[in-house]
Amino acid sequence: MSKYKGYLIDLDGTVYRGSERIPAAKRFIERLQASNTDFLLVTNNTTKSPEDVAENLAVNHDIHVSPANVYTAALATADYVNDLAGDGDKTMYVIGELGLKGAMLEKGFTFDERTPKFVIVGLDYDATYHKFELATLAIKRGAKFIGTNADTNLPNERGLVPGAGSVIAMVERATQQKATYVGKPETIIMQKALDRIGLEKPDCVMVGDNYMTDISAAINFDMDSLLVYTGVSTPELVAKQAIKPTNEVNSLDEWDLDDGVAK
């Protein structure tokens, strides 16, 4: 029996690098599928739906997964806020893209610009002063302030552009309140992903390329981790960290699924 029954896997830098394919990641996912091993692709992206993510993987990377294999920070945020709301007030104001808004609407939330119970802020490519104004005033009136993820920058073909964390920081500064963050490296998304995959913590491992998000999320959550050096983090950076990843590989081809160790 394999050491791990389930894998939580980061996307950018782990499964692909922007538009660039990582062939070993395709082979890794196909090995998981062939062995009927459960996995979730866990991403801080809140702008896309699971269907969009699965389509991108299929069309641009020849990786074929079900949308059910995709767990975004938007879904984690919706799951978390839904738990907070319970049977109570499910009104919200959202700064974010359709991926986030759609996830919230699917949980039965409705929009309220003036007195929402929750203000949820994520990456928004069309953020305006008016949106920040509405969010600030609602939080000042008592709305619970939720941030999807703390990534300050995102890499694209032009360089490092502002990420969700930069958008959220503006609302934090205006309200003098800190958001409750959901995405990696926070434990909320890890717990929600574990709930979604339906396994216990010792049975799963977090796979990622970024020590500061993916691996730190696993460490914060007391879950095993597998760092692959195909993206952000380097061996030199990791060597300086007080807590090391449980496992490290240069390529996912080096990972033995049967024994749960590097070959």
C-alpha positions in Angstrom: 0.0 0.0 0.0 1.3 3.5 -0.9 2.5 5.7 1.9 0.1 8.4 0.8 -3.6 7.9 -0.2 -4.0 11.4 -1.5 -2.0 14.3 -3.0 -2.7 18.0 -2.8 -0.9 19.5 -5.8 0.0 23.1 -6.6 -0.4 24.3 -10.2 1.8 27.1 -11.5 5.5 26.1 -11.1 4.5 22.5 -10.2 2.3 21.3 -13.0 3.2 24.0 -15.5 5.1 27.3 -15.7 2.7 29.8 -17.1 2.2 28.6 -20.7 5.2 26.3 -20.5 4.6 22.6 -20.1 6.4 20.5 -17.5 6.4 17.0 -19.0 7.2 15.2 -15.7 4.1 16.8 -14.1 1.9 15.3 -16.8 3.5 11.9 -16.3 3.0 12.3 -12.5 -0.7 13.0 -12.8 -1.1 10.2 -15.2 0.6 7.8 -12.7 -1.8 9.0 -10.0 -4.8 8.4 -12.3 -3.5 4.9 -13.4 -3.1 3.9 -9.7 -6.5 5.3 -8.7 -4.8 7.6 -6.2 -6.9 10.6 -5.1 -5.6 14.0 -5.8 -6.7 17.7 -5.8 -5.1 20.5 -7.7 -5.0 23.2 -5.0 -4.4 26.7 -6.4 -4.6 30.2 -4.9 -6.1 31.4 -8.2 -9.6 32.8 -7.6 -10.3 34.2 -11.1 -11.1 30.9 -12.8 -13.7 28.3 -12.2 -12.6 24.6 -11.9 -14.0 24.0 -15.3 -11.8 26.8 -16.7 -8.7 25.4 -15.0 -9.5 21.8 -16.3 -9.9 23.2 -19.8 -6.6 25.1 -19.6 -4.8 21.9 -18.5 -6.4 19.9 -21.3 -6.0 22.4 -24.2 -2.6 23.9 -23.3 -0.8 21.2 -21.4 -2.4 17.9 -22.5 -3.3 17.1 -18.9 -6.8 15.7 -18.6 -8.5 16.0 -15.2 -12.1 16.5 -14.0 -13.1 19.8 -12.6 -13.8 17.8 -9.4 -10.0 17.4 -9.2 -9.6 21.2 -9.0 -9.8 23.1 -5.7 -9.3 26.9 -5.9 -8.9 29.5 -3.2 -12.3 30.8 -4.4 -13.9 27.4 -3.6 -12.1 27.3 -0.2 -13.3 30.9 0.5 -16.9 30.0 -0.3 -16.7 26.8 1.8 -15.2 28.7 4.7 -17.6 31.7 4.6 -20.5 29.4 4.2 -19.5 27.6 7.4 -19.2 31.0 9.2 -22.7 32.0 8.0 -24.4 28.8 8.9 -28.1 29.3 8.8 -27.7 33.1 9.3 -27.2 36.1 7.1 -25.7 35.2 3.7 -25.2 38.6 2.2 -21.8 39.7 0.8 -19.9 42.3 -1.0 -17.2 41.0 -3.3 -14.1 42.6 -4.9 -13.1 39.8 -7.3 -13.5 38.0 -10.6 -16.2 35.6 -11.8 -14.4 32.6 -10.3 -14.8 34.0 -6.8 -18.3 35.5 -7.3 -19.6 32.3 -8.9 -18.3 30.1 -6.0 -20.1 32.4 -3.5 -23.3 32.4 -5.5 -23.3 28.6 -5.7 -23.4 28.6 -1.8 -26.5 30.7 -1.8 -25.0 34.1 -1.0 -26.5 37.3 -2.3 -25.0 40.7 -3.0 -25.5 43.7 -0.7 -23.4 46.8 -1.3 -24.3 48.6 1.9 -24.7 46.3 4.9 -23.4 42.9 3.9 -22.5 40.3 6.5 -19.2 39.6 4.7 -16.8 41.5 2.6 -14.7 39.2 0.5 -11.7 40.6 -1.4 -9.6 38.8 -4.0 -7.8 39.6 -7.3 -9.9 41.9 -9.5 -8.6 43.0 -12.8 -11.2 45.8 -12.9 -10.8 47.1 -9.4 -11.9 50.7 -9.0 -11.9 53.3 -6.3 -15.7 52.9 -6.0 -15.3 49.2 -5.2 -12.7 49.9 -2.5 -15.0 52.6 -1.1 -18.0 50.2 -0.8 -15.8 47.5 0.7 -14.3 49.9 3.2 -17.6 51.4 4.3 -19.2 48.0 4.7 -16.3 46.7 6.9 -16.5 49.9 8.9 -20.2 49.1 9.5 -19.3 45.7 10.9 -19.0 43.3 7.9 -16.6 40.4 8.4 -13.5 41.0 6.3 -12.2 37.9 4.3 -9.2 37.9 2.0 -8.8 35.1 -0.5 -5.0 34.9 -0.5 -2.0 37.0 0.4 0.0 36.7 -2.8 1.3 40.2 -3.4 2.5 39.6 -6.9 1.7 37.3 -9.9 4.2 36.5 -12.7 3.1 37.0 -16.2 4.9 37.8 -19.5 5.5 41.4 -18.5 7.0 40.6 -15.1 5.6 40.6 -11.5 2.2 42.3 -11.4 0.0 43.0 -8.4 -1.7 39.9 -6.9 -4.7 39.5 -4.6 -2.6 40.4 -1.5 -1.9 43.8 -2.9 -5.7 44.4 -3.6 -6.5 43.2 -0.1 -3.8 45.4 1.5 -5.5 48.5 0.2 -8.7 47.6 2.0 -6.7 46.7 5.1 -5.0 50.1 5.1 -8.3 51.9 4.5 -10.1 50.1 7.3 -7.2 49.6 9.7 -8.3 46.0 9.9 -6.5 42.8 8.9 -8.4 40.4 6.7 -8.8 36.7 7.6 -6.9 35.0 4.8 -7.9 31.7 3.3 -5.4 30.6 0.6 -1.9 29.1 1.0 0.1 29.4 3.2 -2.9 29.6 5.6 -4.4 26.4 7.1 -8.0 27.2 6.1 -7.5 26.1 2.5 -5.6 23.0 3.6 -8.4 21.9 5.9 -11.1 22.6 3.3 -9.1 20.7 0.7 -8.7 17.8 3.1 -12.5 17.9 3.7 -13.0 17.8 0.0 -10.7 14.9 -0.7 -12.2 13.0 2.3 -8.9 11.7 3.8 -7.1 12.1 7.0 -4.1 14.5 7.4 -1.4 11.7 7.8 -2.7 10.1 4.5 -2.0 13.1 2.4 1.0 15.1 1.1 1.2 18.7 -0.3 3.2 18.9 -3.5 4.5 22.3 -4.6 7.3 24.4 -6.0 7.1 27.4 -3.6 8.4 27.0 0.0 6.7 30.2 1.1 3.2 29.2 0.0 2.8 25.5 -0.8 5.4 24.0 1.7 4.7 26.6 4.4 1.0 25.7 4.1 1.8 22.1 4.7 4.1 23.0 7.6 1.5 25.3 9.2 -1.1 22.5 8.9 1.3 19.8 10.2 1.0 17.8 6.9 3.9 16.1 4.9 5.2 18.0 2.0 7.0 17.4 -1.3 8.9 20.3 -2.8 9.8 20.0 -6.5 12.5 22.3 -7.9 10.7 23.3 -11.1 9.4 26.7 -10.1 10.0 29.4 -7.5 12.1 27.9 -4.7 15.8 26.9 -5.1 17.8 24.5 -3.0 19.8 27.5 -1.7 16.7 29.2 -0.4 15.3 26.0 1.2 18.7 25.3 2.9 18.2 28.6 4.9 14.8 27.6 6.3 14.5 26.4 9.8 11.9 23.7 8.9 12.7 21.7 5.8 10.1 20.1 3.4 9.4 16.4 4.2 10.7 15.5 0.8 12.6 17.3 -2.0 12.9 16.3 -5.7 14.3 18.0 -8.8 11.6 16.4 -10.9 8.3 14.6 -10.2 9.7 11.7 -12.3 11.9 11.1 -9.2 8.9 10.4 -7.0 8.0 6.8 -6.2 4.2 6.5 -5.7 4.3 3.0 -4.3 6.7 3.8 -1.5 6.1 7.5 -1.1 9.8 8.4 -1.3 12.2 9.9 -3.8 13.7 7.3 -6.1 
